[in-house]
Amino acid sequence: MKKIKWGVIGCGGIADRRTLPGMMLADNAELIAVMDANNELAQSAKEKYNAQYAFDNIEELLAIPEIEAVYIASPVAFHAQQTEAAAKAGKHILLEKPMTLTSKESQKLADICEKYNVKIGVGLMMRFHTYHQMMKKLIEDGKLGEIVSMRAQLTCWYPDMPNNWRQKKATGGGGSLMDMGIHCIDLLQYISGLKATEIASMSGTQIFNYEVEDGGSLIARMENGAVAYVDANFNIPDDAAVCKLEIYGTEGSIFAEGTISQVEGGNVRVTICGNQGGYDAAQNREPAQSYIMEAELGNMYTKEVEGFGNAILNDTVPPVTAEDAIFVQKLIESAYESNDKKKFIKL
Ligand SMILES: NC(=O)c1ccc[n+]([C@@H]2O[C@H](COP(=O)([O-])OP(=O)(O)OC[C@H]3O[C@@H](n4cnc5c(N)ncnc54)[C@H](O)[C@@H]3O)[C@@H](O)[C@H]2O)c1
């Protein structure tokens, strides 16, 4: 099998924790070079993942002709400039979420990639969880009837840290909603096949002292009239929340705990009631069928890298497009606008 030759830009955070280990397991990927602003991290990633080169600047990495694609996982404020440089160097780009600090800037970046004829994909990797794909299939097959209500939750404990890029608007683009809520609403749209059309939201900084919100919730009206609820908090201990994912339809439901995570796992109960027919005041109906979802689980980051690699190899559309990522970024921006103006915002 032909392998895509990769360079990794920003290899010390999520890249080291998840994406590089995932890339090592990808059938169609070969790591050539790593780069980090912190040279020690670059050197240690080179050793750990057996790369040929380690750099502390992107120019040297982008100058390597055999590199076909880059994965960019630097802090968000650097994404625009690094993606543009990669596009100009003719490299395809798998870019971490959010693409840039604003949806406007993200759109410009998508246009630049088009101009230089390189593919851009975005790291909304929760879509690749086997259970999430199975949920999507159940809904596509009509097993839940019409979707009426959904919820997705992602939390962690993220205390004040000096000079932390994620805790400032100018370097992170937003707080818990932009960082984690964006995964949740993307996932709900992806699984249900429904797009949000209107947003109401409340967010703020309650527990910590940083500038961006440490907690926020949004309610989205979906295109079929269903209501989706997202809560994303930096102020709930990791072990205190189970990162719920709930989807309810007119004929059944999906109730998951722990699937919204960086590791494929969690528990999913599916309940299928079938068509309820006419109103029955006594509620005497056939008992619903409930089962626990079971499947062989994999690595979402491996599938993300393989999926983007296959899009390059087969010249197809990447599994998570810039268009999708810009839509959910706009949606989170609308959530901030709703909070500020205390109004519902139409998308
Ligand atoms: N999809 C996911 O599972 C997931 C999880 C966490 C973070 N992320 C995203 O990944 C990106 C990075 O987040 P993180 O948590 O790894 O951040 P981080 O701060 O933990 O790590 C960022 C790395 O980039 C390096 N760096 C700093 N400036 C750089 C520059 N100019 N060029 C290259 N490298 C530079 C840092 O030294 C560090 O090693 C963000 O976009 C974030 O939203 C995605």
The ligand as an SDF file (V2000), in Angstrom:
LIG
                    3D

 44 48  0  0  0  0  0  0  0  0999 V2000
   -8.7600   16.6740   18.6760 N   0  0  0  0  0  0  0  0  0  0  0  0
   -8.2650   16.5120   19.8700 C   0  0  0  0  0  0  0  0  0  0  0  0
   -8.3750   15.4590   20.4760 O   0  0  0  0  0  0  0  0  0  0  0  0
   -7.5220   17.6450   20.5140 C   0  0  0  0  0  0  0  0  0  0  0  0
   -7.1550   17.5670   21.8550 C   0  0  0  0  0  0  0  0  0  0  0  0
   -6.3770   18.5880   22.3940 C   0  0  0  0  0  0  0  0  0  0  0  0
   -6.0090   19.6580   21.6090 C   0  0  0  0  0  0  0  0  0  0  0  0
   -6.4200   19.7290   20.3230 N   0  0  0  0  0  0  0  0  0  0  0  0
   -6.0570   20.8600   19.4750 C   0  0  0  0  0  0  0  0  0  0  0  0
   -4.6750   20.7310   19.1460 O   0  0  0  0  0  0  0  0  0  0  0  0
   -4.0450   21.9980   19.1030 C   0  0  0  0  0  0  0  0  0  0  0  0
   -2.9200   22.0320   20.1190 C   0  0  0  0  0  0  0  0  0  0  0  0
   -3.4530   21.8270   21.4050 O   0  0  0  0  0  0  0  0  0  0  0  0
   -2.5770   21.1360   22.5670 P   0  0  0  0  0  0  0  0  0  0  0  0
   -3.5310   20.8000   23.6560 O   0  0  0  0  0  0  0  0  0  0  0  0
   -1.7260   20.0720   22.0180 O   0  0  0  0  0  0  0  0  0  0  0  0
   -1.6750   22.3790   23.0010 O   0  0  0  0  0  0  0  0  0  0  0  0
   -0.3410   22.3290   23.8580 P   0  0  0  0  0  0  0  0  0  0  0  0
   -0.0820   23.7110   24.2840 O   0  0  0  0  0  0  0  0  0  0  0  0
   -0.4410   21.2470   24.8820 O   0  0  0  0  0  0  0  0  0  0  0  0
    0.7670   21.8490   22.8160 O   0  0  0  0  0  0  0  0  0  0  0  0
    1.1130   22.6360   21.7120 C   0  0  0  0  0  0  0  0  0  0  0  0
    2.5090   22.2850   21.2330 C   0  0  0  0  0  0  0  0  0  0  0  0
    2.8490   23.2040   20.2180 O   0  0  0  0  0  0  0  0  0  0  0  0
    4.1430   23.7440   20.4920 C   0  0  0  0  0  0  0  0  0  0  0  0
    4.2220   25.0760   19.9170 N   0  0  0  0  0  0  0  0  0  0  0  0
    4.0190   26.2930   20.4780 C   0  0  0  0  0  0  0  0  0  0  0  0
    4.1670   27.2570   19.5650 N   0  0  0  0  0  0  0  0  0  0  0  0
    4.4490   26.6380   18.3820 C   0  0  0  0  0  0  0  0  0  0  0  0
    4.6960   27.0960   17.0690 C   0  0  0  0  0  0  0  0  0  0  0  0
    4.6700   28.3950   16.7620 N   0  0  0  0  0  0  0  0  0  0  0  0
    4.9530   26.1840   16.1290 N   0  0  0  0  0  0  0  0  0  0  0  0
    4.9800   24.8640   16.4190 C   0  0  0  0  0  0  0  0  0  0  0  0
    4.7830   24.3780   17.6470 N   0  0  0  0  0  0  0  0  0  0  0  0
    4.5000   25.2600   18.6160 C   0  0  0  0  0  0  0  0  0  0  0  0
    4.2850   23.7140   22.0020 C   0  0  0  0  0  0  0  0  0  0  0  0
    5.6610   23.7080   22.3610 O   0  0  0  0  0  0  0  0  0  0  0  0
    3.5780   22.4050   22.3290 C   0  0  0  0  0  0  0  0  0  0  0  0
    4.4590   21.3110   22.2360 O   0  0  0  0  0  0  0  0  0  0  0  0
   -5.1740   23.0040   19.3510 C   0  0  0  0  0  0  0  0  0  0  0  0
   -5.7120   23.4020   18.1390 O   0  0  0  0  0  0  0  0  0  0  0  0
   -6.1810   22.2190   20.1430 C   0  0  0  0  0  0  0  0  0  0  0  0
   -7.4970   22.7050   20.0620 O   0  0  0  0  0  0  0  0  0  0  0  0
   -7.1590   18.7410   19.7600 C   0  0  0  0  0  0  0  0  0  0  0  0
  1  2  1  0
  2  3  2  0
  2  4  1  0
  4  5  1  0
  4 44  2  0
  5  6  2  0
  6  7  1  0
  7  8  2  0
  8  9  1  0
  8 44  1  0
  9 10  1  0
  9 42  1  0
 10 11  1  0
 11 12  1  0
 11 40  1  0
 12 13  1  0
 13 14  1  0
 14 15  2  0
 14 16  1  0
 14 17  1  0
 17 18  1  0
 18 19  2  0
 18 20  1  0
 18 21  1  0
 21 22  1  0
 22 23  1  0
 23 24  1  0
 23 38  1  0
 24 25  1  0
 25 26  1  0
 25 36  1  0
 26 27  1  0
 26 35  1  0
 27 28  2  0
 28 29  1  0
 29 30  1  0
 29 35  2  0
 30 31  1  0
 30 32  2  0
 32 33  1  0
 33 34  2  0
 34 35  1  0
 36 37  1  0
 36 38  1  0
 38 39  1  0
 40 41  1  0
 40 42  1  0
 42 43  1  0
M  CHG  2   8   1  16  -1
M  END
$$$$
